[in-house]
Amino acid sequence: MPGIKFGVEPNMREVPPGQTATIKLANFSEWEIKETDYGMKYSIPVTLFSHPSYDDIPSSGMKCNWVSKSFASKALFNWIFINGEPEQGVNTFDFDLEKEFKKKWKLSRHETGGYGIEQL
């Protein structure tokens, strides 16, 4: 049972164009869609293992939120959730989704600014 906790996890900095970060996705029950001053954004809790904008990430990783309105974050939501909406429930998969979430992912930012994400 987790202890008492106050505050929020920090948001991950943007990956600079042309570079990559290595992340592990948190349990999808913690994912959410947020309305911000810049429009709707997807908030995905992650553990960050490498990122060009952070100098000292512990080997165990750093917990933070990837908050983005990128096509990659939207596609990830649409892949996990029915109609891309957390309150609609999780899509049906023919594999163990929890096992897949224990793997690391590479988050790439293209020179044009767009993101791509792929499982390692």
Residue frames as qw, qx, qy, qz and C-alpha x, y, z in Angstrom:
[[0.000, 0.891, 0.455, 0.000, 0.00, 0.00, 0.00],
 [0.418, 0.499, -0.042, 0.758, 1.49, 3.36, -1.01],
 [0.331, -0.404, -0.459, 0.719, 2.20, 5.94, 1.66],
 [0.108, 0.885, 0.329, -0.311, 0.80, 9.44, 1.88],
 [0.494, 0.086, 0.358, 0.788, 1.84, 11.63, -1.05],
 [0.139, 0.854, 0.278, -0.418, 1.23, 15.29, -1.87],
 [0.013, 0.659, -0.412, -0.629, 1.96, 17.21, -5.07],
 [0.839, 0.502, 0.100, -0.185, 2.35, 16.05, -8.63],
 [0.771, -0.061, 0.367, 0.517, 5.04, 14.48, -10.77],
 [0.013, -0.633, 0.233, 0.738, 6.95, 17.03, -12.88],
 [0.755, 0.618, 0.133, -0.177, 6.26, 17.29, -16.59],
 [0.760, -0.058, 0.372, 0.530, 9.00, 15.95, -18.84],
 [0.026, 0.669, -0.247, -0.701, 10.84, 18.57, -20.88],
 [0.766, 0.591, -0.007, -0.251, 10.41, 18.46, -24.64],
 [0.792, -0.093, 0.404, 0.448, 12.88, 16.30, -26.52],
 [0.028, 0.677, -0.285, -0.678, 15.00, 18.62, -28.70],
 [0.774, 0.558, -0.045, -0.295, 14.45, 18.21, -32.47],
 [0.611, 0.565, -0.554, 0.021, 16.57, 15.43, -33.94],
 [0.016, 0.394, -0.821, 0.412, 17.11, 13.67, -30.59],
 [0.679, -0.251, -0.638, -0.263, 15.58, 10.82, -28.58],
 [0.385, -0.452, 0.557, -0.580, 14.61, 9.86, -25.04],
 [0.444, -0.049, -0.894, -0.045, 14.10, 6.43, -23.48],
 [0.476, -0.271, 0.291, -0.784, 10.99, 5.97, -21.35],
 [0.121, -0.197, -0.972, 0.043, 8.84, 3.31, -19.74],
 [0.388, -0.405, -0.312, -0.766, 5.09, 3.93, -19.82],
 [0.230, -0.102, 0.718, -0.649, 3.22, 3.88, -16.51],
 [0.183, 0.362, 0.908, -0.101, 0.05, 1.92, -15.93],
 [0.007, -0.346, -0.505, -0.791, -2.63, 3.23, -18.28],
 [0.313, -0.710, -0.629, 0.054, -5.07, 3.71, -15.37],
 [0.350, -0.625, -0.146, 0.683, -3.09, 6.89, -14.59],
 [0.269, 0.152, 0.455, 0.835, -3.29, 8.37, -18.10],
 [0.134, 0.725, 0.536, -0.412, -5.53, 11.36, -18.67],
 [0.322, 0.561, 0.369, 0.668, -6.56, 14.03, -21.13],
 [0.267, -0.576, -0.328, 0.700, -6.07, 17.60, -19.88],
 [0.270, 0.864, 0.304, 0.297, -7.44, 20.87, -21.16],
 [0.534, -0.361, -0.051, 0.762, -4.69, 23.52, -21.10],
 [0.109, 0.777, 0.016, -0.619, -4.26, 27.11, -22.27],
 [0.073, 0.471, -0.670, -0.569, -2.79, 25.57, -25.45],
 [0.722, 0.107, -0.428, -0.532, -5.66, 23.14, -26.09],
 [0.943, -0.241, 0.101, -0.206, -6.24, 19.50, -25.23],
 [0.239, 0.618, -0.744, 0.087, -3.12, 17.54, -24.26],
 [0.916, -0.135, -0.371, -0.075, -2.48, 13.92, -23.39],
 [0.258, -0.716, 0.558, -0.331, -0.80, 13.28, -20.03],
 [0.932, 0.054, -0.359, -0.009, 1.07, 9.98, -19.84],
 [0.540, -0.742, 0.396, -0.044, 3.03, 9.14, -16.68],
 [0.827, 0.429, -0.331, 0.152, 6.43, 7.72, -17.59],
 [0.693, -0.598, 0.218, 0.338, 9.72, 6.70, -16.06],
 [0.445, 0.865, -0.231, -0.004, 12.48, 8.55, -17.89],
 [0.898, -0.243, 0.171, 0.324, 15.77, 6.68, -18.41],
 [0.493, -0.113, 0.273, 0.818, 17.54, 8.96, -20.90],
 [0.211, 0.909, 0.360, 0.024, 16.84, 12.43, -22.24],
 [0.587, 0.368, -0.012, 0.721, 19.22, 14.96, -23.80],
 [0.108, -0.741, -0.005, -0.662, 17.89, 17.81, -21.61],
 [0.729, -0.654, 0.097, -0.179, 18.64, 16.08, -18.27],
 [0.235, 0.691, -0.661, 0.174, 22.18, 15.54, -16.98],
 [0.000, 0.273, -0.896, 0.349, 21.81, 13.15, -14.07],
 [0.800, -0.147, -0.185, -0.552, 18.98, 10.65, -14.42],
 [0.516, -0.404, 0.725, -0.211, 19.33, 7.82, -11.87],
 [0.126, 0.177, -0.924, -0.316, 19.74, 4.32, -13.33],
 [0.159, 0.366, 0.875, -0.274, 16.35, 3.47, -11.78],
 [0.094, 0.553, 0.569, 0.602, 14.83, 6.30, -13.85],
 [0.029, 0.134, 0.296, -0.945, 12.95, 9.48, -13.02],
 [0.142, 0.591, 0.794, -0.031, 9.16, 9.60, -12.74],
 [0.078, 0.328, -0.046, -0.940, 7.48, 12.39, -14.67],
 [0.554, 0.573, 0.546, -0.258, 4.59, 13.05, -17.05],
 [0.248, 0.028, 0.571, 0.782, 4.88, 13.27, -20.82],
 [0.280, 0.693, 0.463, -0.477, 2.30, 15.97, -21.60],
 [0.161, -0.204, 0.591, 0.764, 1.82, 16.45, -25.32],
 [0.620, 0.519, 0.268, -0.524, -0.66, 17.19, -28.06],
 [0.049, 0.466, -0.747, -0.471, 1.53, 15.38, -30.60],
 [0.775, 0.167, -0.387, -0.472, 0.18, 12.85, -33.08],
 [0.460, 0.206, -0.841, 0.199, 2.30, 10.18, -31.33],
 [0.136, -0.016, 0.715, -0.686, 0.62, 10.78, -27.95],
 [0.651, 0.176, 0.066, -0.736, -2.83, 10.83, -29.55],
 [0.697, 0.247, -0.617, -0.269, -2.09, 7.61, -31.48],
 [0.232, 0.147, -0.874, 0.401, -0.91, 5.95, -28.25],
 [0.394, 0.083, 0.502, -0.765, -4.16, 6.95, -26.49],
 [0.726, 0.254, -0.185, -0.612, -6.21, 5.68, -29.43],
 [0.542, 0.252, -0.801, -0.030, -4.32, 2.39, -29.38],
 [0.102, 0.038, -0.841, 0.530, -4.88, 1.84, -25.65],
 [0.273, 0.290, 0.580, -0.711, -8.35, 3.27, -25.05],
 [0.292, 0.553, 0.762, 0.170, -11.71, 2.66, -26.74],
 [0.205, 0.881, 0.325, 0.278, -12.31, 5.72, -28.96],
 [0.432, 0.434, -0.246, 0.751, -9.18, 7.27, -27.40],
 [0.395, -0.642, 0.073, -0.653, -11.09, 8.04, -24.19],
 [0.130, 0.252, -0.855, 0.435, -9.88, 6.67, -20.80],
 [0.494, 0.004, 0.511, -0.704, -13.41, 6.64, -19.38],
 [0.786, 0.256, -0.274, -0.491, -14.51, 4.34, -22.25],
 [0.898, -0.258, 0.355, -0.017, -12.15, 1.60, -21.05],
 [0.242, -0.546, 0.700, 0.391, -9.21, -0.27, -22.53],
 [0.673, 0.402, -0.425, -0.452, -9.26, -1.80, -26.01],
 [0.944, -0.130, 0.295, -0.074, -9.14, -5.59, -26.33],
 [0.209, 0.713, -0.649, -0.160, -5.73, -7.02, -27.20],
 [0.974, 0.053, -0.200, -0.095, -4.60, -10.53, -28.10],
 [0.620, 0.272, -0.504, 0.536, -1.47, -10.18, -25.97],
 [0.541, -0.596, -0.449, 0.389, -0.63, -9.37, -22.34],
 [0.143, 0.880, 0.084, 0.445, -0.85, -5.57, -22.25],
 [0.552, -0.821, 0.146, -0.001, 0.64, -5.33, -18.74],
 [0.827, -0.173, 0.301, 0.442, 3.71, -7.27, -19.93],
 [0.519, 0.602, 0.243, 0.556, 4.13, -4.93, -22.90],
 [0.142, -0.947, -0.026, -0.287, 4.09, -1.93, -20.57],
 [0.734, -0.603, 0.183, 0.253, 7.11, -3.27, -18.69],
 [0.731, 0.244, 0.253, 0.585, 9.24, -2.72, -21.82],
 [0.202, -0.570, 0.041, 0.795, 11.10, 0.49, -22.66],
 [0.492, 0.762, 0.408, 0.107, 10.12, 2.81, -25.49],
 [0.427, -0.105, 0.183, 0.879, 12.14, 5.24, -27.63],
 [0.175, 0.879, 0.373, -0.238, 10.57, 8.66, -27.98],
 [0.518, 0.049, 0.333, 0.786, 12.04, 10.42, -31.02],
 [0.179, 0.834, 0.210, -0.478, 11.59, 14.02, -32.08],
 [0.673, 0.454, 0.370, 0.452, 12.04, 14.61, -35.76],
 [0.358, -0.055, 0.083, 0.928, 13.89, 17.64, -37.11],
 [0.142, -0.455, -0.441, -0.760, 10.50, 19.05, -38.14],
 [0.289, -0.309, 0.389, -0.818, 9.28, 18.91, -34.52],
 [0.836, -0.150, -0.232, -0.475, 6.93, 15.91, -34.69],
 [0.428, -0.443, 0.747, -0.250, 7.28, 12.97, -32.28],
 [0.775, 0.119, -0.562, -0.264, 7.44, 9.26, -32.95],
 [0.526, -0.472, 0.610, -0.357, 7.37, 6.47, -30.37],
 [0.790, 0.214, -0.541, -0.192, 8.45, 2.85, -30.73],
 [0.849, -0.480, 0.182, -0.121, 8.85, -0.05, -28.39],
 [0.132, 0.695, -0.706, -0.003, 12.41, -1.28, -27.83]]
